[in-house]
C-alpha cells in the first residue's frame, strides 16, 4: 500500500524518484476506494491445488479483492470433481460482458502440443482477445505466458531437449521496475516446463520489455510497455513440495525424469527440499497486484478499455 505523507515534506520527491509510491494529502482526500475484481483462468488439471497456491499469494495484501474462477468449456477437466467446478467456476459466456481490474492465466501441461492442437485453443484465443478491452492488467504464467506471447505478438515457443525442472537463480534486468520492489538483486524461482521462448524473438518486439533472466533457465519475465500484459515463465506460486510431488509421480510412472535442479539438498530426493523462492514469489504477486492493478486501474470499471 502507498504511504501517506504531507505534500511539502522534502522526502516526498526523494521517495518518488526511487519509485516508492507516495500518496500526497491532496490525493488521499480525493481518493475513491473500491474492491478489485480479479479473474483467474485456471488451466491446470489439479485445479484445487493451483487455485489455492495463487489465492494464497493474492491474499497477503490489505486490498479487498473479489475473485472469480474461470474454466474453459471446450475441455472437460479429468482431475477435478465436477461439483467443485459447478460450485466455484464460471464460464467465459457468463462473464464476457463484465470488466476486470486484473486477470491471471495459469500454465497447462500441454507444452509438447502445437498451440493449435490444444483442444481449448480457439476458446483461449477468444479470451485473450477479450482481455484487450475488458481487463486492465493480465498476468500470464508458464504455458500461459508462451500462449500469450504467441497470440499477441506471434512469438513461437520451441521445445527443449529435456525438461527444465528445478529451482533457478535469476538476475533482474529492469532493476527499477516496481514489479521487483523488495527483491534481492538475484532471486530464485521454480521452473517446470518442456518449452521456452527465445530471447532474440522477445528482443525483436519493440512493445515488449525484458524483466529478468536466468543463466540456466532463460527468460523469467517479460511485459508489454503499457503494463497491460505480463508474461512469467516460472511458477513463483509453487508450494515447497510441488516439484517433489511431480518428481515422485513421474518416477512411479517409469518416466525418465531428472532430479529437480537445486531443489533437494545434495540432489538427494530422500531429503526435504529447502525453500529459497517463497519471499520472491510473494513479492511478485503482491507487487503486480499493487502497482499494476490497484494503483492504475480506473475507479469506474466501465472505463477499462483497449490500449491506445
Secondary structure, 3 states (H helix, E strand, C coil): CCEEECCCCCHHHHHHHCCCCEEEHHHHHCCCCCCEEEEEECCCCCHHHHHHHHHHHHHCCCCCEEEEEECCCCCCCCCCCHHHHHHHEECHHHHCCCCEEEEEECCCCCCCCCHHHCCCHHHHHHHHHHHHHHEEEEEEECHHHHHHHHHHHCCCCEEEEEEEEEEEEEEECCCCCHHHCCCCCEEEEEEEEEEECCHHHHHCCCCEEEEEEECCCEEEEEEECCCCEEEECCCCCCCCCHHHHHHHHHHHCCCCCCCCECCCHHHCCCCCCCCCCHHHHHHHHHHHHHHHHHCCCCCCHHHCCCCC
